[in-house]
Amino acid sequence: MRLLLDLHPDSYPLEGFRRRQLLEWVFVQGAGSFDAMTNLPADLRAKLGEEYTLNPFREIETVRSTDGSVKYLFTLHDGRQMEAVYMPYLDRRTICVSTMVGCPAKCAFCATGAMGFGRNLTPGEIVGQVLAVAGGEGIAPRELRNLVFMGMGEPLLNYDHTMLAARILLHPQALGMSKRRVTLSTVGLPKGIRRLAAEDDLGIKLAISLHAPDEETRQRIIPTGHRNSIVEIMAAAREYQATTGRRVTFEYSMLRGVNDQLWQARELAGLLRGLVSHVNLIPMNPWDGSGFESSTEEEIQAFYDELEARGVDVSVRRSRGKDAGAACGQLALKRPDAVTGNIASA
Ligand code: SAH
């Protein structure tokens, strides 16, 4: 049995208007079974059901945060698990999806990093997160218009599957997302960033997890960072901008006493000179045994002011889903003491 969602929409197993009907059922209606596709002839539905499965997940659990975000914990067909996060805002709905089970980047302040690497997700397991969250929230899949590849995993190390997933998200007959509302976040892999720049039909946004302007600090918090120097990462970011003309976002998780010193803000501003960029400061989200704590609000403000005074475009990311273990860096398959519900029975 193959997962239908692993296919590019243009190679779905039907032709012409039958294919359009099938795509409409999967991505517009969010149909959970071939049997539900009532305008397809019964023999076609039966044949599809013999060869393909629609659902990448064996089980789905949810943990709801008091701020409205929902952590989705998925059990895949091989029993492995990973997570996505749904974040409703007043004016939009955002989903944060995983590209791997676990992560090989091993960032010291990230709970997923501490799990180590499990395996890559397939394109359908990535896209399936969107359909499952829409189903769980009782909305149409296309109502989820903003997506970030910022869950578990390093998307540029699962490059081909992530690119196919992005093409399915953007495909007008699939999820029809706008490329401006899809962001890929990477730990900073120059080769992958250059490859992404060359995918010109794609045009999704790029965010780079820099987290420190100096090698010593960066390698302390991103142990795999020694493979790619900050100089190389910045060179790749500049090339990316030269090729695509797009603004680059830099993520910077604020770790108290580690990367939040004002001299580091000044060095960061220096690195960004001449680049059209945006810096996103992320208060560190705590987890048991991380050994790091977040900078205080005052410290974050001082860092912000130092950057702003140097002309850097900067904002602070509001944390979502902290009490559900769903905030940045907390995804590690834990079920905190919040209301947990099994979708199947909800
Ligand atoms: N592998 C990708 C996507 C990962 S997570 C990447 O490295 O960018 C998205 C962001 O959350 C990254 O910037 C990551 O460094 C950050 N992050 C990880 N753990 C965190 C934590 N405990 N608190 C705040 N941000 C964290």
Residues whose N, C-alpha, C, O or C-beta is under 5 A from the ligand:
A	BS01	SAH	F109 C110 A111 F149 M150 G151 G153 E154 P155 S185 T186 V187 S209 E251 S253 I282 P283 M284 N285 C328 G329 Q330
